[in-house]
Amino acid sequence: LDNGVNINFCDEFDRTSLMLASRYGHLSIVICLIKRGVDLDVVSKRYGITALMYACYFGFDKIVRILVENKASHNCFVPSFLTYSSKPISPV
């Protein structure tokens, strides 16, 4: 990031670093990206998912809390394949 890498770069599956960190529960990376000014509301054109959706679906409550506290939008369309989670999500 210090060398000018695009913090909101999308991979070949249209996922950002924040989405991947949120998907896999890497809280310290999420915090680092937020401090560096990452866009919290990038929506994957391929899947229609945000970092907040990943964190919610996979049950990473601390990441959900950090994203919401930093004003990640939670007013968005949820793709149908994300509506069936086997993990309960604690209230934020």
C-alpha positions, 0 to 999 in steps of 0.5 A: 500500500505504501508503494501506491497499490490501488487499495480497492483493486478487484481480483479476477473474481471481482473481490477486493482485499477488504472482501477477502479479509472479511470473508476469511475473518482477518480482523487485523487486515480489515482494521488496517485497510479501514485505516488506509481509507478502503472503500467499505461499500464496493459491491462485487459486480460478479456476485453483488456482495459487499465486505459486510455481507461476507462478514455477516454470512460467515459469522465474523461478528467482530468484523461486522461490528468494525464495518458498521461502526465505520459506516459500511452501508447495510442498506443493500440488496442481498443475493438469494444465495446469502439468505441461508446461513448455517451460522447464527449472527450475534446482534451488532 
